[in-house]
Amino acid sequence: MKSNVYMLLCLLLLASCGGSISDEQRKSLQQEMKDREIKKVQEEDIVAKTFELGKEIHRQYLSGNDSLQKTLKTDLYIIEKGDSVEKKKDWEIFEAYEYSLTNGAPLSDNVQRDGEEMIYTYPLVIEDEFAGIYVIRIPRKQLVLNL
């Protein structure tokens, strides 16, 4: 709320001083105000957006394009059998895929929350064998901004 008042005062100050702002500055200010709007989003909306963007990032990655990945400031990496895993949550997800495989469950993409990030995972299958997982970590802030 304070930031909205601050932005409004800045705009009034600029207007009262006879200064004018360019169209580019006006658009930038409008975008900033839009980004700062308070949004009430449901967890299921965030999960659905994670699936949507995760699938698109994965599709682009496989085609050699990483523009969406860079725009959303995501991390994308692959965890294969035998790799040492830096993040505990990644290891738990990897083990869950292996458990599902040993119990005959079909492997599919998945979404998990890890603090302020959402994790989209997709199984890496080579010659009909489970070889690992693709991991895409998307900041929750980026997901909310894209809703």
C-alpha positions in Angstrom: 0.0 0.0 0.0 2.8 2.4 0.9 4.5 1.8 -2.4 1.3 2.6 -4.3 1.0 5.9 -2.4 4.7 6.6 -3.1 4.2 6.0 -6.8 1.2 8.2 -6.9 3.0 11.0 -5.1 5.9 10.7 -7.6 3.6 11.0 -10.5 1.9 14.0 -9.0 5.2 15.6 -8.3 6.3 15.1 -11.9 3.1 16.5 -13.3 3.1 19.5 -11.0 6.6 20.5 -11.9 5.7 20.8 -15.5 7.9 17.8 -16.3 6.6 15.3 -18.8 7.4 11.6 -19.0 8.0 9.7 -22.2 5.7 7.0 -23.4 8.3 4.5 -22.5 8.6 5.8 -18.9 4.8 5.9 -18.6 4.6 2.2 -19.7 7.3 1.3 -17.3 5.5 3.0 -14.5 2.2 1.3 -15.4 3.9 -2.1 -15.5 5.6 -1.4 -12.1 2.2 -0.5 -10.6 0.6 -3.6 -12.1 3.4 -5.8 -10.8 3.0 -4.3 -7.3 -0.8 -4.9 -7.2 -1.9 -7.2 -4.5 -3.1 -10.5 -6.0 -4.9 -13.2 -4.2 -4.1 -16.5 -5.9 -5.0 -20.0 -4.9 -2.4 -22.7 -4.5 -4.0 -24.8 -7.3 -3.6 -21.8 -9.7 0.1 -21.7 -8.9 0.4 -25.5 -9.4 -1.5 -25.3 -12.7 0.7 -22.5 -13.9 3.8 -24.5 -12.9 2.6 -27.4 -15.0 1.9 -25.1 -18.0 5.2 -23.2 -17.9 7.2 -26.3 -16.9 5.9 -28.2 -19.9 6.7 -25.3 -22.2 10.2 -24.7 -20.8 10.9 -28.5 -21.1 9.6 -28.5 -24.7 11.7 -25.4 -25.6 14.8 -27.0 -23.9 14.5 -30.1 -26.0 14.3 -27.9 -29.2 17.3 -25.9 -28.2 15.5 -22.7 -27.1 16.0 -21.3 -23.7 14.3 -17.9 -24.0 11.4 -18.7 -21.6 13.8 -20.2 -19.1 15.9 -17.0 -19.1 12.8 -14.8 -19.0 11.4 -16.5 -15.9 14.8 -16.9 -14.3 14.4 -20.6 -13.8 17.0 -23.3 -13.1 16.9 -26.4 -15.4 19.1 -29.4 -14.8 19.1 -33.2 -15.1 19.6 -35.6 -12.3 20.7 -39.1 -13.5 21.2 -42.3 -11.6 24.5 -42.1 -9.6 24.6 -38.3 -9.5 25.2 -36.5 -6.3 22.3 -34.2 -5.5 22.8 -30.8 -4.0 19.2 -30.2 -2.8 17.4 -32.6 -0.5 14.0 -32.1 -2.2 15.5 -33.1 -5.6 16.7 -36.3 -4.1 13.3 -37.1 -2.5 11.6 -36.5 -5.8 14.2 -38.7 -7.6 13.6 -41.5 -5.1 9.8 -41.2 -5.5 10.2 -41.7 -9.3 12.3 -44.8 -8.6 9.8 -46.1 -6.1 6.9 -45.6 -8.6 8.9 -47.4 -11.2 9.6 -50.4 -9.0 5.9 -50.6 -8.1 4.7 -50.5 -11.7 3.2 -47.0 -11.6 3.4 -45.0 -14.7 6.0 -42.2 -14.7 4.7 -38.7 -15.5 5.6 -35.1 -14.9 5.2 -33.8 -11.4 5.0 -30.5 -9.4 6.3 -29.9 -5.9 6.8 -26.9 -3.7 10.2 -26.1 -2.1 10.1 -22.9 -0.1 9.7 -20.0 -2.5 10.2 -22.2 -5.6 8.0 -24.6 -7.4 9.7 -27.6 -8.9 8.5 -29.2 -12.2 10.0 -32.6 -12.9 9.8 -34.8 -15.9 11.2 -38.4 -16.2 14.2 -38.9 -18.4 13.7 -42.2 -20.3 16.3 -43.5 -22.6 15.5 -46.6 -24.7 12.5 -47.4 -22.5 14.6 -47.3 -19.3 14.3 -44.7 -16.5 17.6 -42.8 -16.6 16.8 -39.8 -14.4 14.7 -36.6 -14.2 14.6 -33.2 -15.6 14.2 -30.6 -12.8 12.9 -27.1 -13.5 12.8 -24.7 -10.5 10.5 -21.7 -11.0 10.4 -18.9 -8.5 6.8 -18.5 -7.1 7.0 -14.8 -7.7 7.4 -15.4 -11.4 4.5 -17.8 -11.5 2.2 -15.3 -9.7 3.3 -12.5 -12.0 2.3 -14.7 -15.0 -1.2 -15.5 -13.7 
